[in-house]
Amino acid sequence: MAEEEPHPLDRIIDDEEPRIRCLEYLCEQMLAGRSVEELQTELIDSGWSADDAEELCEKARQQTRHERGVVIQADVLQNSRRNFRLGWTGGWMLAFLSFASLRRLIFAVRSMRQLTRRRRA
């Protein structure tokens, strides 16, 4: 009997669990005040590759952004866009009010012109 060749999927190594645990650890450490560079060096010294250490530290930095009180441009833009959209939720009603205000302004300017013409005459 010939020895069975192992299935190709049996050779896959699941490294997701160590990554998840490492990411949780990095988040805790960043919230405790440690720097990204310090944590990257620690990961490389403990056996992680430089690319993996950089990727994990970047993910942890992004995940802890709000807890650390960091505000980025994307957050500000998202809030501004949301507020702008909420300001125009009146739709046609706002358009009608804007048109009515413009009409009143035109009549007010016309009335002022007529008054100034009468005074000159």
The first five atom37 places (N, CA, C, CB, O) and aatype in JSON, in Angstrom:
{
  "aatype": [12, 0, 6, 6, 6, 14, 8, 14, 10, 3, 1, 9, 9, 3, 3, 6, 6, 14, 1, 9, 1, 4, 10, 6, 18, 10, 4, 6, 5, 12, 10, 0, 7, 1, 15, 19, 6, 6, 10, 5, 16, 6, 10, 9, 3, 15, 7, 17, 15, 0, 3, 3, 0, 6, 6, 10, 4, 6, 11, 0, 1, 5, 5, 16, 1, 8, 6, 1, 7, 19, 19, 9, 5, 0, 3, 19, 10, 5, 2, 15, 1, 1, 2, 13, 1, 10, 7, 17, 16, 7, 7, 17, 12, 10, 0, 13, 10, 15, 13, 0, 15, 10, 1, 1, 10, 9, 13, 0, 19, 1, 15, 12, 1, 5, 10, 16, 1, 1, 1, 1, 0],
  "atom_mask": [
    [1, 1, 1, 1, 1],
    [1, 1, 1, 1, 1],
    [1, 1, 1, 1, 1],
    [1, 1, 1, 1, 1],
    [1, 1, 1, 1, 1],
    [1, 1, 1, 1, 1],
    [1, 1, 1, 1, 1],
    [1, 1, 1, 1, 1],
    [1, 1, 1, 1, 1],
    [1, 1, 1, 1, 1],
    [1, 1, 1, 1, 1],
    [1, 1, 1, 1, 1],
    [1, 1, 1, 1, 1],
    [1, 1, 1, 1, 1],
    [1, 1, 1, 1, 1],
    [1, 1, 1, 1, 1],
    [1, 1, 1, 1, 1],
    [1, 1, 1, 1, 1],
    [1, 1, 1, 1, 1],
    [1, 1, 1, 1, 1],
    [1, 1, 1, 1, 1],
    [1, 1, 1, 1, 1],
    [1, 1, 1, 1, 1],
    [1, 1, 1, 1, 1],
    [1, 1, 1, 1, 1],
    [1, 1, 1, 1, 1],
    [1, 1, 1, 1, 1],
    [1, 1, 1, 1, 1],
    [1, 1, 1, 1, 1],
    [1, 1, 1, 1, 1],
    [1, 1, 1, 1, 1],
    [1, 1, 1, 1, 1],
    [1, 1, 1, 0, 1],
    [1, 1, 1, 1, 1],
    [1, 1, 1, 1, 1],
    [1, 1, 1, 1, 1],
    [1, 1, 1, 1, 1],
    [1, 1, 1, 1, 1],
    [1, 1, 1, 1, 1],
    [1, 1, 1, 1, 1],
    [1, 1, 1, 1, 1],
    [1, 1, 1, 1, 1],
    [1, 1, 1, 1, 1],
    [1, 1, 1, 1, 1],
    [1, 1, 1, 1, 1],
    [1, 1, 1, 1, 1],
    [1, 1, 1, 0, 1],
    [1, 1, 1, 1, 1],
    [1, 1, 1, 1, 1],
    [1, 1, 1, 1, 1],
    [1, 1, 1, 1, 1],
    [1, 1, 1, 1, 1],
    [1, 1, 1, 1, 1],
    [1, 1, 1, 1, 1],
    [1, 1, 1, 1, 1],
    [1, 1, 1, 1, 1],
    [1, 1, 1, 1, 1],
    [1, 1, 1, 1, 1],
    [1, 1, 1, 1, 1],
    [1, 1, 1, 1, 1],
    [1, 1, 1, 1, 1],
    [1, 1, 1, 1, 1],
    [1, 1, 1, 1, 1],
    [1, 1, 1, 1, 1],
    [1, 1, 1, 1, 1],
    [1, 1, 1, 1, 1],
    [1, 1, 1, 1, 1],
    [1, 1, 1, 1, 1],
    [1, 1, 1, 0, 1],
    [1, 1, 1, 1, 1],
    [1, 1, 1, 1, 1],
    [1, 1, 1, 1, 1],
    [1, 1, 1, 1, 1],
    [1, 1, 1, 1, 1],
    [1, 1, 1, 1, 1],
    [1, 1, 1, 1, 1],
    [1, 1, 1, 1, 1],
    [1, 1, 1, 1, 1],
    [1, 1, 1, 1, 1],
    [1, 1, 1, 1, 1],
    [1, 1, 1, 1, 1],
    [1, 1, 1, 1, 1],
    [1, 1, 1, 1, 1],
    [1, 1, 1, 1, 1],
    [1, 1, 1, 1, 1],
    [1, 1, 1, 1, 1],
    [1, 1, 1, 0, 1],
    [1, 1, 1, 1, 1],
    [1, 1, 1, 1, 1],
    [1, 1, 1, 0, 1],
    [1, 1, 1, 0, 1],
    [1, 1, 1, 1, 1],
    [1, 1, 1, 1, 1],
    [1, 1, 1, 1, 1],
    [1, 1, 1, 1, 1],
    [1, 1, 1, 1, 1],
    [1, 1, 1, 1, 1],
    [1, 1, 1, 1, 1],
    [1, 1, 1, 1, 1],
    [1, 1, 1, 1, 1],
    [1, 1, 1, 1, 1],
    [1, 1, 1, 1, 1],
    [1, 1, 1, 1, 1],
    [1, 1, 1, 1, 1],
    [1, 1, 1, 1, 1],
    [1, 1, 1, 1, 1],
    [1, 1, 1, 1, 1],
    [1, 1, 1, 1, 1],
    [1, 1, 1, 1, 1],
    [1, 1, 1, 1, 1],
    [1, 1, 1, 1, 1],
    [1, 1, 1, 1, 1],
    [1, 1, 1, 1, 1],
    [1, 1, 1, 1, 1],
    [1, 1, 1, 1, 1],
    [1, 1, 1, 1, 1],
    [1, 1, 1, 1, 1],
    [1, 1, 1, 1, 1],
    [1, 1, 1, 1, 1],
    [1, 1, 1, 1, 1],
    [1, 1, 1, 1, 1]
  ],
  "atom_positions": [
    [[0.81, -1.18, 0.0], [0.0, 0.0, 0.0], [0.85, 1.25, 0.0], [-0.92, 0.0, 1.18], [1.8, 1.38, 0.77]],
    [[0.49, 2.12, -0.86], [1.24, 3.37, -0.96], [0.76, 4.33, 0.13], [1.06, 4.01, -2.37], [-0.42, 4.37, 0.49]],
    [[1.69, 5.09, 0.62], [1.36, 6.08, 1.65], [0.55, 7.2, 1.02], [2.65, 6.64, 2.34], [0.89, 7.71, -0.05]],
    [[-0.55, 7.6, 1.72], [-1.4, 8.66, 1.18], [-0.7, 10.0, 1.28], [-2.75, 8.71, 1.91], [-0.09, 10.33, 2.3]],
    [[-0.8, 10.75, 0.22], [-0.22, 12.1, 0.22], [-1.16, 13.03, 0.98], [0.01, 12.61, -1.24], [-2.37, 12.97, 0.77]],
    [[-0.63, 13.89, 1.85], [-1.51, 14.79, 2.61], [-2.22, 15.77, 1.69], [-0.7, 15.55, 3.68], [-1.7, 16.18, 0.65]],
    [[-3.4, 16.13, 2.11], [-4.22, 17.07, 1.35], [-3.55, 18.45, 1.42], [-5.69, 17.13, 1.9], [-3.02, 18.81, 2.47]],
    [[-3.56, 19.21, 0.32], [-2.91, 20.54, 0.33], [-3.46, 21.48, 1.4], [-3.06, 21.19, -1.02], [-2.72, 22.32, 1.92]],
    [[-4.73, 21.35, 1.74], [-5.3, 22.24, 2.75], [-4.82, 21.89, 4.15], [-6.81, 22.19, 2.69], [-4.93, 22.7, 5.06]],
    [[-4.29, 20.67, 4.34], [-3.76, 20.28, 5.65], [-2.47, 21.02, 5.98], [-3.52, 18.77, 5.69], [-2.08, 21.11, 7.14]],
    [[-1.83, 21.56, 4.98], [-0.56, 22.28, 5.2], [-0.75, 23.75, 5.54], [0.31, 22.16, 3.97], [0.22, 24.46, 5.79]],
    [[-1.99, 24.21, 5.55], [-2.26, 25.62, 5.85], [-2.12, 25.85, 7.34], [-3.68, 26.03, 5.36], [-2.67, 25.11, 8.16]],
    [[-1.38, 26.87, 7.68], [-1.17, 27.22, 9.09], [-2.12, 28.36, 9.43], [0.32, 27.61, 9.36], [-2.14, 29.38, 8.75]],
    [[-2.89, 28.19, 10.5], [-3.82, 29.23, 10.95], [-3.1, 30.15, 11.91], [-5.08, 28.6, 11.61], [-2.89, 29.81, 13.07]],
    [[-2.72, 31.33, 11.41], [-2.03, 32.3, 12.27], [-2.95, 33.45, 12.68], [-0.79, 32.85, 11.56], [-2.49, 34.47, 13.18]],
    [[-4.23, 33.27, 12.46], [-5.17, 34.35, 12.78], [-5.33, 34.52, 14.29], [-6.54, 34.06, 12.14], [-5.42, 35.65, 14.78]],
    [[-5.37, 33.42, 15.02], [-5.54, 33.5, 16.47], [-4.39, 34.27, 17.14], [-5.64, 32.09, 17.07], [-4.66, 35.15, 17.96]],
    [[-3.13, 33.97, 16.82], [-2.05, 34.78, 17.42], [-2.12, 36.25, 17.01], [-0.7, 34.21, 17.02], [-1.78, 37.13, 17.81]],
    [[-2.55, 36.52, 15.79], [-2.67, 37.9, 15.34], [-3.74, 38.64, 16.14], [-3.0, 37.95, 13.83], [-3.55, 39.79, 16.54]],
    [[-4.88, 37.97, 16.37], [-5.96, 38.59, 17.13], [-5.51, 38.89, 18.56], [-7.21, 37.68, 17.15], [-5.75, 39.97, 19.08]],
    [[-4.85, 37.91, 19.18], [-4.36, 38.14, 20.55], [-3.33, 39.26, 20.59], [-3.76, 36.85, 21.11], [-3.33, 40.08, 21.51]],
    [[-2.45, 39.29, 19.59], [-1.42, 40.33, 19.53], [-2.06, 41.7, 19.32], [-0.42, 40.04, 18.39], [-1.63, 42.68, 19.93]],
    [[-3.08, 41.77, 18.48], [-3.76, 43.04, 18.23], [-4.46, 43.54, 19.48], [-4.78, 42.88, 17.09], [-4.43, 44.74, 19.77]],
    [[-5.08, 42.64, 20.23], [-5.7, 43.03, 21.49], [-4.67, 43.56, 22.47], [-6.45, 41.84, 22.11], [-4.9, 44.56, 23.15]],
    [[-3.52, 42.89, 22.53], [-2.44, 43.33, 23.41], [-1.94, 44.72, 23.0], [-1.28, 42.32, 23.39], [-1.72, 45.58, 23.84]],
    [[-1.76, 44.91, 21.69], [-1.27, 46.21, 21.2], [-2.26, 47.32, 21.52], [-1.03, 46.15, 19.69], [-1.85, 48.42, 21.91]],
    [[-3.55, 47.05, 21.37], [-4.56, 48.06, 21.69], [-4.5, 48.44, 23.17], [-5.97, 47.55, 21.33], [-4.55, 49.62, 23.52]],
    [[-4.38, 47.44, 24.03], [-4.27, 47.71, 25.46], [-3.04, 48.56, 25.77], [-4.21, 46.39, 26.25], [-3.11, 49.5, 26.56]],
    [[-1.93, 48.22, 25.16], [-0.69, 48.94, 25.42], [-0.74, 50.37, 24.88], [0.48, 48.19, 24.8], [-0.22, 51.29, 25.52]],
    [[-1.35, 50.56, 23.73], [-1.46, 51.92, 23.19], [-2.36, 52.78, 24.07], [-2.02, 51.88, 21.75], [-2.07, 53.96, 24.29]],
    [[-3.43, 52.19, 24.58], [-4.3, 52.94, 25.48], [-3.6, 53.25, 26.79], [-5.59, 52.17, 25.74], [-3.95, 54.22, 27.48]],
    [[-2.61, 52.43, 27.14], [-1.83, 52.66, 28.35], [-0.76, 53.75, 28.13], [-1.16, 51.36, 28.81], [-0.13, 54.21, 29.08]],
    [[-0.57, 54.15, 26.87], [0.34, 55.25, 26.59], [1.65, 54.89, 25.92], [0.0, 0.0, 0.0], [2.51, 55.76, 25.74]],
    [[1.82, 53.65, 25.54], [3.07, 53.27, 24.87], [3.04, 53.72, 23.41], [3.29, 51.74, 24.95], [1.98, 53.81, 22.8]],
    [[4.21, 54.0, 22.87], [4.31, 54.5, 21.5], [4.29, 53.36, 20.49], [5.58, 55.33, 21.33], [4.57, 52.21, 20.82]],
    [[3.96, 53.69, 19.25], [3.89, 52.71, 18.17], [5.28, 52.14, 17.9], [3.31, 53.35, 16.89], [5.43, 50.93, 17.71]],
    [[6.29, 52.99, 17.89], [7.65, 52.54, 17.6], [8.14, 51.55, 18.66], [8.61, 53.74, 17.52], [8.79, 50.55, 18.35]],
    [[7.82, 51.85, 19.91], [8.22, 50.98, 21.01], [7.56, 49.6, 20.87], [7.86, 51.62, 22.37], [8.2, 48.57, 21.08]],
    [[6.28, 49.59, 20.52], [5.56, 48.33, 20.36], [6.04, 47.55, 19.14], [4.08, 48.57, 20.25], [6.11, 46.32, 19.18]],
    [[6.37, 48.26, 18.06], [6.91, 47.6, 16.87], [8.23, 46.9, 17.2], [7.12, 48.61, 15.73], [8.45, 45.76, 16.81]],
    [[9.08, 47.58, 17.92], [10.36, 47.0, 18.3], [10.15, 45.77, 19.17], [11.23, 48.03, 19.05], [10.84, 44.77, 19.01]],
    [[9.2, 45.84, 20.09], [8.9, 44.7, 20.96], [8.41, 43.51, 20.15], [7.85, 45.1, 22.02], [8.79, 42.37, 20.43]],
    [[7.55, 43.76, 19.15], [7.04, 42.67, 18.33], [8.16, 42.02, 17.51], [5.94, 43.17, 17.4], [8.22, 40.79, 17.39]],
    [[9.03, 42.83, 16.94], [10.13, 42.3, 16.15], [11.06, 41.47, 17.03], [10.92, 43.44, 15.46], [11.54, 40.42, 16.61]],
    [[11.32, 41.95, 18.24], [12.18, 41.21, 19.18], [11.55, 39.89, 19.62], [12.48, 42.07, 20.4], [12.26, 38.95, 19.96]],
    [[10.2, 39.83, 19.61], [9.53, 38.59, 20.04], [9.31, 37.61, 18.9], [8.21, 38.92, 20.69], [8.71, 36.55, 19.11]],
    [[9.78, 37.95, 17.68], [9.73, 36.98, 16.59], [8.83, 37.32, 15.43], [0.0, 0.0, 0.0], [8.8, 36.57, 14.45]],
    [[8.1, 38.39, 15.49], [7.26, 38.8, 14.37], [8.14, 39.44, 13.31], [6.14, 39.78, 14.83], [9.16, 40.05, 13.63]],
    [[7.76, 39.3, 12.04], [8.52, 39.96, 10.97], [8.26, 41.46, 11.03], [8.13, 39.39, 9.58], [7.27, 41.91, 11.61]],
    [[9.15, 42.23, 10.43], [9.01, 43.69, 10.46], [7.72, 44.14, 9.78], [10.22, 44.35, 9.78], [7.05, 45.05, 10.26]],
    [[7.37, 43.49, 8.66], [6.13, 43.85, 7.95], [4.89, 43.53, 8.78], [6.06, 43.11, 6.61], [3.96, 44.33, 8.85]],
    [[4.89, 42.35, 9.41], [3.75, 41.99, 10.26], [3.63, 42.92, 11.45], [3.87, 40.55, 10.74], [2.53, 43.33, 11.82]],
    [[4.76, 43.25, 12.05], [4.75, 44.15, 13.21], [4.2, 45.52, 12.82], [6.16, 44.28, 13.81], [3.41, 46.12, 13.55]],
    [[4.63, 46.01, 11.67], [4.15, 47.32, 11.21], [2.66, 47.28, 10.91], [4.93, 47.76, 9.95], [1.93, 48.21, 11.26]],
    [[2.19, 46.2, 10.27], [0.78, 46.06, 9.94], [-0.09, 45.97, 11.2], [0.56, 44.83, 9.07], [-1.13, 46.62, 11.3]],
    [[0.35, 45.17, 12.17], [-0.42, 45.03, 13.41], [-0.46, 46.33, 14.2], [0.18, 43.91, 14.27], [-1.5, 46.69, 14.76]],
    [[0.66, 47.03, 14.26], [0.7, 48.3, 14.99], [-0.2, 49.34, 14.32], [2.15, 48.83, 15.08], [-0.85, 50.14, 14.99]],
    [[-0.22, 49.34, 13.0], [-1.09, 50.28, 12.28], [-2.56, 49.98, 12.54], [-0.8, 50.23, 10.76], [-3.35, 50.9, 12.75]],
    [[-2.92, 48.7, 12.53], [-4.31, 48.33, 12.83], [-4.69, 48.74, 14.25], [-4.52, 46.82, 12.64], [-5.78, 49.26, 14.48]],
    [[-3.79, 48.5, 15.2], [-4.06, 48.88, 16.59], [-4.18, 50.39, 16.72], [-2.95, 48.35, 17.52], [-5.02, 50.88, 17.47]],
    [[-3.34, 51.12, 16.01], [-3.39, 52.57, 16.06], [-4.73, 53.08, 15.53], [-2.22, 53.18, 15.25], [-5.33, 53.99, 16.1]],
    [[-5.2, 52.49, 14.44], [-6.47, 52.89, 13.86], [-7.65, 52.53, 14.77], [-6.65, 52.25, 12.5], [-8.6, 53.3, 14.9]],
    [[-7.58, 51.35, 15.39], [-8.68, 50.91, 16.25], [-8.78, 51.72, 17.54], [-8.51, 49.45, 16.59], [-9.88, 51.86, 18.08]],
    [[-7.68, 52.24, 18.02], [-7.71, 52.98, 19.29], [-7.77, 54.48, 19.09], [-6.49, 52.65, 20.11], [-7.64, 55.24, 20.05]],
    [[-7.98, 54.91, 17.88], [-7.98, 56.34, 17.57], [-8.97, 57.13, 18.42], [-8.29, 56.54, 16.1], [-8.61, 58.15, 18.99]],
    [[-10.21, 56.66, 18.49], [-11.24, 57.4, 19.22], [-10.99, 57.38, 20.72], [-12.63, 56.82, 18.91], [-11.23, 58.38, 21.4]],
    [[-10.52, 56.26, 21.26], [-10.25, 56.18, 22.69], [-9.1, 57.1, 23.11], [-9.92, 54.75, 23.09], [-9.07, 57.61, 24.22]],
    [[-8.17, 57.3, 22.18], [-7.03, 58.17, 22.48], [-7.35, 59.64, 22.21], [-5.82, 57.76, 21.65], [-6.52, 60.51, 22.47]],
    [[-8.55, 59.92, 21.69], [-8.96, 61.3, 21.45], [-8.42, 61.91, 20.18], [0.0, 0.0, 0.0], [-8.32, 63.13, 20.07]],
    [[-8.07, 61.08, 19.22], [-7.51, 61.56, 17.96], [-8.66, 61.82, 16.98], [-6.5, 60.54, 17.36], [-9.54, 60.98, 16.81]],
    [[-8.65, 62.98, 16.36], [-9.64, 63.33, 15.35], [-8.91, 63.48, 14.02], [-10.42, 64.66, 15.72], [-7.91, 64.2, 13.93]],
    [[-9.41, 62.78, 13.0], [-8.77, 62.86, 11.7], [-9.66, 63.6, 10.72], [-8.44, 61.45, 11.16], [-10.84, 63.84, 10.99]],
    [[-9.1, 63.95, 9.6], [-9.82, 64.74, 8.6], [-11.06, 64.01, 8.1], [-8.9, 65.07, 7.42], [-12.09, 64.64, 7.85]],
    [[-11.0, 62.7, 7.94], [-12.15, 61.93, 7.46], [-13.32, 62.05, 8.43], [-11.76, 60.45, 7.26], [-14.47, 62.13, 7.99]],
    [[-13.05, 62.05, 9.73], [-14.13, 62.2, 10.72], [-14.79, 63.56, 10.61], [-13.6, 61.99, 12.14], [-16.02, 63.68, 10.66]],
    [[-13.97, 64.6, 10.46], [-14.5, 65.95, 10.35], [-15.35, 66.1, 9.09], [-13.36, 66.98, 10.35], [-16.43, 66.68, 9.12]],
    [[-14.84, 65.57, 7.97], [-15.59, 65.64, 6.72], [-16.9, 64.87, 6.8], [-14.76, 65.11, 5.57], [-17.92, 65.33, 6.29]],
    [[-16.88, 63.7, 7.43], [-18.09, 62.91, 7.57], [-19.14, 63.66, 8.38], [-17.77, 61.55, 8.21], [-20.31, 63.67, 8.02]],
    [[-18.73, 64.28, 9.48], [-19.67, 65.05, 10.29], [-20.21, 66.25, 9.53], [-19.0, 65.51, 11.58], [-21.4, 66.56, 9.62]],
    [[-19.34, 66.92, 8.79], [-19.78, 68.09, 8.02], [-20.79, 67.69, 6.95], [-18.58, 68.78, 7.37], [-21.81, 68.36, 6.77]],
    [[-20.5, 66.61, 6.25], [-21.43, 66.15, 5.2], [-22.77, 65.73, 5.8], [-20.82, 64.98, 4.41], [-23.82, 66.02, 5.24]],
    [[-22.72, 65.03, 6.93], [-23.96, 64.6, 7.57], [-24.79, 65.81, 8.01], [-23.65, 63.7, 8.79], [-26.0, 65.84, 7.8]],
    [[-24.14, 66.81, 8.6], [-24.86, 68.02, 9.02], [-25.43, 68.77, 7.82], [-23.94, 68.94, 9.82], [-26.54, 69.29, 7.89]],
    [[-24.68, 68.82, 6.73], [-25.16, 69.49, 5.53], [-26.39, 68.79, 4.98], [-24.05, 69.55, 4.47], [-27.38, 69.44, 4.63]],
    [[-26.33, 67.43, 4.9], [-27.47, 66.68, 4.4], [-28.68, 66.84, 5.3], [-27.11, 65.21, 4.26], [-29.81, 66.96, 4.81]],
    [[-28.47, 66.84, 6.61], [-29.59, 67.01, 7.53], [-30.21, 68.4, 7.41], [-29.13, 66.77, 8.97], [-31.4, 68.57, 7.65]],
    [[-29.39, 69.38, 7.05], [-29.91, 70.74, 6.89], [-30.83, 70.88, 5.69], [0.0, 0.0, 0.0], [-31.62, 71.82, 5.63]],
    [[-30.73, 69.97, 4.75], [-31.55, 70.06, 3.54], [-32.64, 68.99, 3.5], [-30.68, 69.95, 2.31], [-33.16, 68.66, 2.43]],
    [[-32.99, 68.44, 4.65], [-34.0, 67.39, 4.65], [-35.4, 67.93, 4.38], [-33.99, 66.65, 5.96], [-36.32, 67.15, 4.16]],
    [[-35.58, 69.24, 4.4], [-36.9, 69.82, 4.12], [-37.3, 69.7, 2.67], [0.0, 0.0, 0.0], [-38.48, 69.8, 2.35]],
    [[-36.34, 69.5, 1.79], [-36.62, 69.3, 0.37], [-37.33, 70.46, -0.27], [0.0, 0.0, 0.0], [-36.85, 71.59, -0.26]],
    [[-38.5, 70.17, -0.85], [-39.27, 71.18, -1.57], [-39.73, 72.32, -0.67], [-40.45, 70.55, -2.25], [-39.87, 73.46, -1.11]],
    [[-39.98, 71.99, 0.58], [-40.44, 73.03, 1.5], [-39.36, 74.11, 1.65], [-40.78, 72.43, 2.89], [-39.67, 75.3, 1.65]],
    [[-38.1, 73.69, 1.77], [-37.02, 74.67, 1.85], [-36.87, 75.45, 0.55], [-35.71, 73.98, 2.19], [-36.61, 76.65, 0.56]],
    [[-37.03, 74.75, -0.56], [-36.94, 75.45, -1.84], [-38.05, 76.49, -1.94], [-37.03, 74.46, -3.02], [-37.82, 77.61, -2.42]],
    [[-39.24, 76.13, -1.49], [-40.35, 77.07, -1.52], [-40.06, 78.28, -0.63], [-41.64, 76.39, -1.09], [-40.31, 79.42, -1.02]],
    [[-39.54, 78.02, 0.57], [-39.22, 79.12, 1.49], [-38.12, 80.01, 0.92], [-38.79, 78.57, 2.85], [-38.16, 81.24, 1.06]],
    [[-37.14, 79.39, 0.28], [-36.07, 80.19, -0.32], [-36.61, 81.05, -1.46], [-34.95, 79.28, -0.84], [-36.24, 82.22, -1.58]],
    [[-37.48, 80.48, -2.27], [-38.07, 81.23, -3.37], [-38.93, 82.36, -2.82], [-38.92, 80.31, -4.26], [-38.9, 83.47, -3.35]],
    [[-39.69, 82.1, -1.76], [-40.53, 83.13, -1.16], [-39.67, 84.26, -0.58], [-41.43, 82.52, -0.05], [-40.02, 85.43, -0.7]],
    [[-38.55, 83.91, 0.04], [-37.64, 84.94, 0.59], [-37.04, 85.78, -0.53], [-36.52, 84.29, 1.43], [-36.93, 87.0, -0.4]],
    [[-36.65, 85.14, -1.61], [-36.09, 85.87, -2.75], [-37.14, 86.81, -3.34], [-35.59, 84.89, -3.83], [-36.83, 87.95, -3.69]],
    [[-38.38, 86.34, -3.44], [-39.45, 87.17, -3.97], [-39.69, 88.4, -3.08], [-40.73, 86.34, -4.11], [-39.88, 89.51, -3.58]],
    [[-39.69, 88.2, -1.76], [-39.87, 89.32, -0.83], [-38.72, 90.32, -0.97], [-39.98, 88.82, 0.63], [-38.92, 91.53, -0.9]],
    [[-37.5, 89.8, -1.15], [-36.35, 90.68, -1.32], [-36.49, 91.52, -2.59], [-35.05, 89.86, -1.37], [-36.21, 92.72, -2.58]],
    [[-36.92, 90.89, -3.67], [-37.09, 91.63, -4.93], [-38.14, 92.73, -4.77], [-37.5, 90.66, -6.08], [-37.92, 93.86, -5.2]],
    [[-39.27, 92.4, -4.13], [-40.3, 93.41, -3.91], [-39.81, 94.51, -2.98], [-41.56, 92.77, -3.34], [-40.18, 95.68, -3.16]],
    [[-39.01, 94.17, -2.0], [-38.48, 95.19, -1.09], [-37.54, 96.13, -1.83], [-37.76, 94.54, 0.1], [-37.59, 97.35, -1.61]],
    [[-36.69, 95.59, -2.68], [-35.78, 96.43, -3.47], [-36.58, 97.31, -4.43], [-34.75, 95.56, -4.26], [-36.27, 98.49, -4.6]],
    [[-37.59, 96.75, -5.04], [-38.43, 97.51, -5.97], [-39.14, 98.65, -5.22], [-39.47, 96.57, -6.65], [-39.24, 99.77, -5.73]],
    [[-39.63, 98.36, -4.01], [-40.29, 99.4, -3.21], [-39.32, 100.51, -2.84], [-40.9, 98.8, -1.94], [-39.67, 101.69, -2.88]],
    [[-38.09, 100.14, -2.48], [-37.08, 101.15, -2.14], [-36.76, 102.03, -3.34], [-35.8, 100.47, -1.62], [-36.6, 103.24, -3.19]],
    [[-36.68, 101.44, -4.53], [-36.41, 102.22, -5.73], [-37.55, 103.2, -6.0], [-36.2, 101.3, -6.94], [-37.32, 104.36, -6.35]],
    [[-38.78, 102.71, -5.85], [-39.93, 103.59, -6.09], [-39.95, 104.74, -5.11], [-41.25, 102.8, -6.0], [-40.27, 105.87, -5.48]],
    [[-39.61, 104.48, -3.84], [-39.58, 105.55, -2.84], [-38.51, 106.58, -3.17], [-39.34, 104.97, -1.44], [-38.74, 107.78, -3.03]],
    [[-37.35, 106.13, -3.59], [-36.28, 107.07, -3.9], [-36.61, 107.89, -5.15], [-34.95, 106.33, -4.09], [-36.21, 109.05, -5.26]],
    [[-37.34, 107.29, -6.1], [-37.74, 108.02, -7.3], [-38.76, 109.09, -6.94], [-38.32, 107.05, -8.36], [-38.71, 110.18, -7.49]],
    [[-39.69, 108.81, -6.04], [-40.72, 109.76, -5.64], [-40.08, 110.94, -4.91], [-41.77, 109.07, -4.75], [-40.52, 112.08, -5.08]],
    [[-39.09, 110.67, -4.12], [-38.43, 111.78, -3.38], [-37.69, 112.7, -4.34], [-37.44, 111.22, -2.33], [-37.63, 113.91, -4.12]],
    [[-37.12, 112.14, -5.39], [-36.38, 112.95, -6.35], [-37.32, 113.8, -7.2], [-35.52, 112.06, -7.25], [-36.96, 114.89, -7.63]],
    [[-38.49, 113.3, -7.43], [-39.42, 114.0, -8.32], [-40.1, 115.16, -7.66], [-40.45, 113.05, -8.82], [-40.92, 115.84, -8.3]]
  ]
}
